[in-house]
Amino acid sequence: MTKNIQDLDTPCLLLDRDRLEANLARMKEVVQLRNTSFRPHLKTAKSLEVAKLAMTFSGGGATVSTLKEAEILGAHGIHDLLYAVAISPQKLKRVSALRAEGIDLKIVVDSVDMARHLSAFYETTGEAIPTLIELDLDGHRSGVRLEDSAQLVAIGWELDRYQQLQGVMAHAGESYGLSNSSDLQKFAHNEAKSACAAAETLRDAGLSCLTVSIGSTPTALAGESYDGVSELRAGVFMFFDLVQSGVGVCTKDDIALSVLTTVISTDMTANRVVVDAGWMALSRDRGTAGQAQDYFYGQVCLQDGAVLTDILVLDAQQEHGIICVRPGSGATMPNLSIGDRLRILPNHACATAAQHGAYHVINSQAEIEAVWPRFSGW
């Protein structure tokens, strides 16, 4: 295995182990402050090696976004899993197969209709699957709205028919649109308060609600402590990215993930450089476009990781990244030659990591310590 990133084929994915471990240590402190259990979301990493590091302070539980993740993690000894995407009837047999292997896989629903499918599944198989009711606390995506208490209770009673009701869960996805600590504190407070209120609605109706699960990286890092919340979930904090820096929960120096790329063309009269990392390596994610500072397709750094302020991947084709100076910034393009290596910080760590098959793990001297495979699929 090569020890020098200069010898790597590009584009490829770099993972700074020191930054990863610092980010994990930061979350560990937050979890201890909030006095709650932690269920790390492994959808960003999709890596057994990263999972092992994240699980050191989780108490044994983890969150997944695909059944493929559950199958791979379960086969490697991580058995307490929450599949945090609303289930469909077609997937119940696969869930059942995982549970038959000793994996304590929990699922989520957000409708009476799906709860009835679970009842029918029990009546056919005799298998009760622990289920959480997904809450929509901010209009971000799926889930039951807090004001729709009738639907919440109706789902609860249907799940209770065969003792499948485990609790409630929520994801504060709209927190990604915030950008200051005060707003994040308020949002985190509302997330916890609302989830606990939903749990109380179920309890007041005579139903059990053992689990109150909340989380997103921005609200988790708000660092508040709330009675009634049983577990916290977050995932992208392990790597961070430019979107999270725009939210204000990290700096560029915290971002552990980058794409190593090579200069393949230069045109200094046009103040433009082309690299071999296009959207197939960086992803098409433009998550910073709605933030105060847009990084287009990524922030450019030197090979050693030093940020080149206002030097960005301004455009991307399939295998070409077009690097330019941020319009209107007055920055100067560094003197780059064909064959020079650069690093690109990602807009969205999940999307960029998904383009690659492995992490090249580097230390503080930018030496390759290991290659950690990633898995993918559904």
N, C-alpha and C positions, 0 to 999 in steps of 0.2 A: 504493500500500500504506500502510495506517495505521501511524503510528509510536507510537501511544498504546494501551496495552492497554485503557484505558477505552472505546475505540471498537470493540473486538472483539465480535462476536456470541458469546454463551455458550450452552452450555458449550463450551470449546475447550482444546486442549492447549498448554501452555507448556513451552519447553525453554530453560533457563538455560545459555547458551553458556559462560560463565566456569566454571561448575561442571562442565559436561561436559568441558571441556579440562583442568581440574584433576584430574578423575577419570582421564582418559586418561594424564596425566603421571604420576600415582601408579602406575598399572599398568605403565607403561614402566619405571619404576625397579625394580619387582618382577621384571619379566621379565629385566632386565639382571642383577639380583642372582642369579637362578636360572640364568642362563647357558643359556637354552633358547630355542627359537623360540616365537613366539606366533601362535596361530590364533584371532583374535577371533570370538566367536559373535555373529552379526548378527541372531539371531531376535528379540531385544528391540527393536532399533532399526528394522529393516526400512526403511531409508532410505539412499539412495545418498550423501547428503551426510554422514551420520554414519559410514557405512562408509569413506569417503575419509579422514576424520580418524583412525579407528581403525586403518586400514591403514598409517599412516605408520611404525609400528614393528613391523609384523607379518611383514615379509619376503615379503609377497605372498599368503599363505594366509589363508583365512577358513573359518568353520564356518557351516552353515545347518541349519535344522530342517524346511524344506519344499523340494520341487523347484521350486516357484514362485520362492522366493528364489534358488535356483541359476540359474534361467532369466533372471531380471532382472539379477542381479549379473554373470552370465557375459556377457550382452549389453552390459554397460557396462565390460568389460575386467578383471573380477576372475575369473580362470580357475582358480586353485588352490583347490578347494573340497572340504570334507568334509561329506557329508550324514549328520549324526550321529543318525539315527533308523533302527532296524532296517528293512532293506528287505523288500519283499514281491515275489513274482514278477511281479505285474501292472505294477510300476513300472520293470522292467528296460528296456523299449523306450524309455521316456522318458529314462532315464539314458543309454542308448546314443545317443539323438538329441543330447543335450547334449554328450557326448564327441565325437560326429562334428563338432560345431561348434568343436572345439578347446578345450573346457573340460575340465580335468583333474579330473573329479568322482570322488571316492572314496566308497565306501559301507560300511555295517557290517552284520554278521550276528551271530546268537547261537545258531545251531542247525546241526546237520549237514544237516537237511532243506533249509534255505535255501541252504546251500553247494552241495548237489546241484543245486538249481535253477540256480545260477550255472554249474555244470559243464554242465548241459544247454543253457543259453543259449549258452555258448561253442561247444558241439558243433553248434549250429544256425547260429550267426552268425560264428564264428571270432573273436569279440571277448572279450578278457580285461579284466575290470573290476577295478581295484585295490580290495581289500577289507580292512577291519580287523575283527577279532573284538571284539565288545563284551563287556566284563567287568562283572559285578555284584559290586562290592567292599563294598557296605553294605546290600544288600537293598532298595534304593530303587525299582528298576524292572526293566527287561529286562537281559539279559546272562548270561554264563557265570560261575558262582561259582568262586572261586579253587581251592577244594578239589576241584572236579570236573575234575581234570587230564585224565582220559580223554576227556571231551567236548571239552575245549579242543584237545587234540592231534588228535582225530578231525576236528574242523572244519578245523584247520590243514592236515591231509593232504588233505582234500577240495579245499580252496582251492588247494593246491599242485599239484594235478593239471594245472592249466592256468596256473600261475604268477600266480594272482590274490591270493595272500596278501601283504598289505602290513604288517600289524602288529596291535597291540592298542590299544583305547581304553577309557576309563572316565570316568564322571561321578560325582563325590562328592556326590550330591544330599542325602544325610542330614546333610551339614554345615549345612544350613539350620536344623536343629533344635538347633544348639549356641548357646552364648551367652557364652563367655569365651575369651580368647586361648590359654590353656593347652590347652584341649580342641581348639581349632582346629589348633594346632600338631601335636598328636598325630594328629588325623584326617588332616591333610595329609601327615604322615610315613607313615601307614599306606597312604594312597592311592598315593603314589609307590612305596613299598616293594612293595606288592601287585601293582601293574601291572608293575613290573620283574620280579617273581617269575614272573608269568604269561609274560612274554616269554622268560625263561630256560627255563621248562618247554617252550616251543615249540622253542627252540634246542637244548636237550638231546635233543629227539626228532629232531633233524636238520633242522629247518625254519628258514627265514629269518624274522626279525622286525625289519624296519628301523625301524618307527615305534612308539613308546610314547607315546601321547597321553592326557593326563589333564586334569582341570580342573573347577572351579566357582569362582564369585567368592569365597566365603569361604576355600577352601583355597588358591587362587592368592594371595590377599592375606596368607596366613600367612607368605609371604616366605622359605620354606626353599629350599635348593638341593640337588638330588639327582642323582647320577650315574645315567645310564641312561634318564632321561626325555628324550625328543626334542622334545616340544612341549607347550605349555600352552594350555588353552582357557578362556575366560570371556566373559560378555556383559553381565549386568545391572549390572556395575560402572560402565558408562558413565553410567548414570542414577542407580543406587541406588534404594532405596525403604524403606518402613517395616519390612519384613521384614528387610532387610539391617541396618538400624539395630538391630533387636532381636537379631540374631546378634552384633552388636558390631563389624562391619567398616566402619561409617560412622556419621556423625551426621546429624541432620536437616538440618544446614547443608550437607551434601554432596549432598543429593537434588536432581538437576537437573530433574526432571520434576514438573509440577503441572497440575491442571485449574483453569482460570479459570472462576468461576461467579458468578451474580448472585442476590442476595437477592430472593425473590419474595413472601415472607410473613413476618410477625413476630408473635410472641405472647409478650411479655415477662413476662406474668403466669405463663405456663407455662415460662418460661426456654427458649423454643424458637424457632428460626429455620428457615425452609424456603428452599432454593436450587434452581436449575434444573439441577443436576447430580445425577441419580439413578444407578442402577446401569448404565444405558446409557452414561453418561459415565465412571463410576468403575470399573465392572466389579463382579461379584459376589464377587470374591476376598476371602476373610477370612483371609488367611495369617497375620495377627498373633494370631489367636484362641488359638493354642496357645503363645504366647510370654508372657513375664512381664508385658509391657505390651500390652494389646489396644487397637488403634486403630479397631475396628469397621470402618467403610467409609472412613476417612481422617482425617488430621490437618488441622485448619483453620488457615489463615494469613490475615493481612491481605493486601490487594492488593499491597503492597510485598514480600511474602514473609515478614514477621515471624510467627513461630509463636505461635499463641494456645494456651498450655499448657492441656491438659485440656479444650479445646473441640474436639469431634469430630463427624463425621457418624455419628450413633448408629444411624440406620436409613436405608434407601434403597428407594424404589420406582422404577419405570421412569424417570420424568423428574423425580422429587422426591428431594432429599437433605434429611434431617431432622437439623439441627444442634442439639446439646444439650451441656450440661456433663457431663463424665465423672462417672458416679454415685459419690458418696462423696468426691469430690476437694475440695470446698469452693471450687472455682473460680467465677468470676463471668462470666456471659455479657456480652460487650461490647455497648455500645449501637449496634445496627445498624438501618439503615433500608432500606426497599424501594429497590432500585436499587444498593445498595452492592455492590462487587466483593470477592470472597474467592478464595483459592487453596486447593486441597485436595491434600495430599501423598498419593501412592498407597501402598496396601499392597504391591502387586506391579506393578512398572513394566511388565512384559511384558503383563499383562492389561489394565491401564489404557490403555496406548498403543494396544493393538489395537482399542479402541473408537473411534479417531479416524483421520481421513484425512490429517492433516498436523500438523507441529510449528510453532508460532509461536515463533520463536527470539528470545529477549530478551537484552539486555545488562545490565550492572550497574545501569543507570539505569531498568531495566524498559521500555526502548524496544524496539519490534519491529524487528529487523534483517533478518529474512528469514522466508519460509514454506517449509519443507522438506516435500515430499510423503512420505507413507508408502505402502508397498505391502502387500498382504495376499493371502490365498488359499493354495491348496495345489498 
